[in-house]
Amino acid sequence: MAGSSDLAFDPWDPAFVADPYPAYAELRARGRVVRYEPTDQWLVPHHADVSALLRDRRLGRTYQHRFSHEEFGRTPPPPEHEPFHTLNDHGMLDLEPPDHTRIRRLVSKAFTPRTVERLKPYVEGLADELVAGLVRNGGGDLLTDVAEPLPVAVIAEMLGIPEADRGQLRPWSADICGMYELNPSEETAAKAVRASVEFSQYLRELIAARRKEPGEDLVSGLIAAHDEGDRLTEQEMISTAVLLLNAGHEATVNATVNGWWALFRNPDQLAALRADHSLVPSAIEELMRYDTPLQLFERWVLDDIEIDGTTIPRGSEIAMLFGSANHDPAVFTDPGRLDLTRGDNPHISFSAGIHYCIGAPLARIELAASMTALLRQAPALTLAAEPERKPNFVIRGLSGLRVEVG
């Protein structure tokens, strides 16, 4: 175990955020667990440990099913942040069994392989339409023209959110997701609280409307399940809908732009992909590994654990570094090289264990649809301007990706 005083790991340094992978190599060389004082966390950088800890039931996304804040040695969040925490803490990503099991069982019905496969023609049609618009304009911003509207429309369609209301979803989501960064500022918290209040109120009204007039959508399905005896409170429905929207597009949006930016920087790989579209499925897996959309995932230590001789006591917080795990040379040959033909690719970009991403099959369909549409309709797509990276570390993305059709 090593300390953090002289680490290159610095989530607030723009140079680190631009390229954290060299610092991860240094962290892995330090050992299997590193104490990081600025966030009061234990950093875990190795693939084997991250993979095992994601499945370890001595860790939890919450501790409140077993302990009060005081019993766990933690300060309760300030009262003014309460709307964010109410919304966040009732979504299945931040619940543990049995509540997690109950809600996930209901939601998973909407994400069965058969249900997701039925969405494929809609997703592909929408991707074709969005890319056709980009081509007509001779180019544009891949982020706002293709990467964002596709998954937002798909998850909004699944939830039954009317088209006229969808413009509000991405700003609300972005403001809420600001709270998942390390040590968020008061300004970030205030934005997240405001978005939580507005989004919750909107969904409360949508749920009331679906009670009167049910549709074929997921919100109507959750109401029906509740009426049939599967307990689901209104707050759980609201939190589930917000989680599905946030998780259902944030990773896909960022995987799309991170992926194309990586391809532009690796022209040999882009040329190989253009020459052989059958590489799309393995390309998606490799791009998600190469520049991971979610860099860090946190867990609370519910019972003491030991990593490499270091006891990590109950009440601690562990930060599992997905980006580092996905570049671990113990698992990936030449991890710093983008290789779209990489066969054995056990990346953990979709997490693992009971919190494995429920929408992973849908995300893969969306990523394949947009990539295929771009390869077919814009075979000479080029970068128009050097992109700017968002200042966020945990949720890794670009603020835009300007392209020309060529």
N, C-alpha and C positions, 0 to 999 in steps of 0.2 A: 504494500500500500504506500502511496506517495501523497504528498500535500500539493496545494494548488498555487503556492506563492510564485513560482517561476514558470507556469504553464503558458504555452502559446494559445491554449483554449481560452477565447475571450468573445462571448456571444454579442458583445456590444461594439466590437471593433469592426468597422466596415471591411477591412482587409481580410479578417477572419471569415466574416459572413460571405464574402465574395468567393472564397475557396477554403473551406474548413478542413479539407482532406489531409493536407500535410500535418496539421495540428493533431488530427486523429491518430496518425501514424506514431507521433510522439507519445500520445496518451497510451496507445496499446503497448508501446515499449516500456512505459512506466510500470505496467502491471495490470492486474485484472480489475482493480477498483481504485479510484482516486477521489479523495475528499476534495470538494470544491466549495471553499468558504463563501464566495460572493452570493451563492444561491442556497447555501446550507443543504447541499445535496451530495450524494455519492455517485460519481460518474462511472458507468460500466461501458467500456468501449469494444469488448471482444464479442464476436458473433456467437460463440458457444454459450457464453454467460447470458447474453441478451436473450437468446432463444430459450434457454432453460428457465430464466427468471420470468419470462412472459407466461410460462405455464405453471409457475410456482404459486400454490395457494396460500403460502405464508405472506404473500404480497397482495395488495388490493388497490383498486382505483380510488376507493374511499375507505375510511376507517369508521365512519359514523354508524355502520350497522353493528359495530362491536364496542366502540368507545365514544365518550363525549370528547369535545376538543380538549378539555382540561385533563381528563384521564390520559389522553394521548400526548400530552405535553405540547399542545399547539394552541396558538392564539386564534379565537374565532374571527372570521372575516368581519370587517367593519359593517355596521348596520346599513350604511348607505349603499353597500354593494349587494344587498340582499336580493333584489330582483334577478341579478345575474346568477347568483348561486342557487336560487330556487329553480330557475330554468335549467341550469347546467346539472345540478345534483339529482334531478329526476329523470335524466336521460340514461339509457342502458349502458353507455360507455363509462359512466361514473357511478354505476351501481354494481353490487356484488350479489351472488345468489343469496336468497331465493328470488329477490325482485328482478335481478338481471335475467335469470332463467325464464321467468314468467313473461317479461316483456319481449325478450329476444324470440321466444317461441312464437308469439303472435306476429311479430314483424317479419320473421323469416319466411312466413307463408308468401309474402310479396316478393321474396328474392330467391325462390326455388329456381333451379336450372331451367325448368320448363317455362316459368313466368318470365324470367329474364330473356330467354331465347325468343319468346313471343314479342318482346320489345325491339328485337334486332332490326326488323324492317323500318320501324319508326325512327330509330336512332340513325340508321344508315341514310335514310331519306333526308333527315334533318341535317346531317353532316354534309351531304352532297349539296343541299340548298345553301348552306352557310358558305361553303368553299366556292360555290358558283358565284356568290355575291362578291367574295374577295377577288376572284378572277376578273369579273366584269369591271371592277374598280382598278385593275392593274396592280393590286396589292393593298396593303393596309396594316393594321395592327392584329397580328395573329391572336393575341390575348383577347381583345374585345370583340373581334369579328368572328372568331371560331371557337377558341378554347373555353371562354366563359359561357356564351349562350347555349352551347350544346348540352352540357350536363345540368345546367340550371333548368332548362326547358324539360329535360327528361325527368328529373326528380319532382319538379313542379307538376308535371303531367301525372306522375304516379300518385302524388299527394292530392291531386284535384284542385290545385290553385289556379284560378282563372287567369287567362293570358294577360289581361289588362293589369293585373296586380303583380306580375312577375318582376317588374323593374325594381321593386323595393327589396327583393330578396337578397341580391348580392351585396348591397351596402349594409343591410342588417347583419348578414353573415360575417362580412369583413370586420365590422365593429366588435361583434361578439368574439370572433377568433383572436382578436388582439389580446385578450386575457390569457391566451395559452402561451404567450411568450414569457420569458424568464423575467421576474421582477417588473411587471407592467407598471407604467406610470399612473398617476391619479387621472390624468387626462384620458388615457386609454381606458381606465376603469369606468370613468363617467360616460364615455361613448358606448361601452359595452352594456352598462346599466340601462341607458336610454334605448338602445336597440332591443334589449331583452324585454323591456316594458312594451314597446311598440309592436314587436313581433308576437309576443304572447297575446296581446289584445286582439291583434289581427286573427290569430289562430282560434282564439276563443269564439270570435264571431263566425269564423268559417265552420267550426265544429257545431255551433248552434244551427247554422244554415243546413249542414249535412244531416243533423238530427231530423229536421223537418223534411228535407228532400235528399235521401241517400243517393249516391252515385256508385260508379264502379271503382272508385278511387280508394287509396289506402286509408285515408281519414275515415271514410264511410265504413271500411272494413274493421277498423279499430273500434268504432262505435258499436257496430254489430256484434263484435266479439265480446265487448263489455256487456251488452244487453243479453247475450247468451250465457253469461255467468263467468267469463274470464275477466277477473277484476282488473280494471285499468282506470285509474283516476283521470279526471280531466287534465290535471297538471302533468301526469305521465304521458297523456296523448300529445299535449303541447310540446313537452320536452323531447319526445320521440320525433315529432315532425321537424323540429328545429335541428336536432342532431342529424337526421337523415338528409336534410337540406345542406347543412354545413359540411358533414363528412362526405355527402354524396356528390359534392362538386369541388370542394377546395383541393383535394388531392388530384383529381382528374385535370382540373385547370392547370395546376402547377406542373404536373407530370407532362402535360402537352407542351407548355412553353419551355420548361427545363429541357425536355427531350429534343425539341427542334433546335434549341440553342446549342445543345451538345452535338447534334448532327452537323450543324453549320461549322462547328469548330473541328469536326472530324470528317473532312470531305471524302476520304476514301470509304468510310462507312456509309455515308449518304449515297455515294455513287453505287455501292453494292446493293443498297436497299432499292434504289431507283431501277437497277437492272433486274432485281428479283423481288417482286412484291410478296412472295411466299415467306420472306423473312419477317414480315410484320409481327406475327405473334412473339417470336424470340426477341425482336427489336424492342418491343414494349417492355418485356421483362428486364432486358439489359439496361434500357434507359431509366427505368424506375430504380434499378440498383445503382447505376452510375452517378446519378444526381437525385438523391432521395427527396421526395416532396415533404415528408415529415421526418425531421432530423432527430427528434428527441421525444421520448415517451416516458411519463413519470408513473411511479408506483410507490405506495406507502408500505413500510415494513410493519406488518401486523404482529409478527412473532420474530424474535431474533433470528438472523441468518448469518452464515459464515461464508465469505468468499476469499479463497486463497489465504486462509489463516487469519483474516480480519473479521471480527464480529461486528455486524451492523445491527445496532439495537432497535427494538421496537420503537416506533415514533419517528424513525428516520425516513427520509425521502430518497428514493433511488431514481436517477435519470439514465435511462437506457438509450444509448446513442445509436440510433438506427443507421445514420449515415456512416458512422465508423464501422459498425458491424458489416455493412454492405461492401466495405472496402478492406475487409480482413483477409490478408494473404494466406491465413491458415485454411480458408474456405474457398477463396476465389484466386485462381491463377492470374498473375499480373493485374491486380484489381484496378489500377489507375488507367488501364487501357479500355477503351470502348470497343467491345467485340459483339456485334449484333448476332453472330452465330454461336455465342456462348451456350453450350448445351446444359451443363449442370449449373443451375442458377438458383440456389435456395435463398434468395433475398428475403428480407423480412419487412419490406415496405408496407405490407398489409397487416403487420403485427402477427400474433400467434396466440394459441390458447383460447380461452373462452371469449376474449375480446377481439378475435380475428375479424377483420373487416367484413361485415355482412354483405356489403355492396361490391366486393372485389370482382365477381363475375360481370356485373354491370359496368364497372369501371373499365374492365378489359375490352368489353364490346364498344364502349364509347371511344376509348383511345384508338382501337383498331379502325373504327369507322372514320374518325377525323384524319388519321394518318393515311389510310387508303384513298380517301377522297382527295387529299392534297397531292399524293403521289400521282394519281390519275389525271386530275384536272390542272395541276400546276407543276408539271414535271421539271421545270427549270426554276423553281422557287429559290430566291436568294435573299440574303440578309440586306436590309436597306440601311440600317443604322445599328451601331453597338448598343445592346440593350442595357437598361439600368436594373440592378438587382434590388428587390425590396429590402429594407433594412432589417426585416424580421429574420431571426435565426431558426426558430422551431419549425414554423411553416415556411418552407423555402420556395420562393418563386421570383418572378420578374415583374416589374411594373408595366412592362409592355414589350412586344417583340415585332418591330417594324420589318415587313417583308415586301419584296417586289416579285411579281409573277414571272417576269423575264420573257 
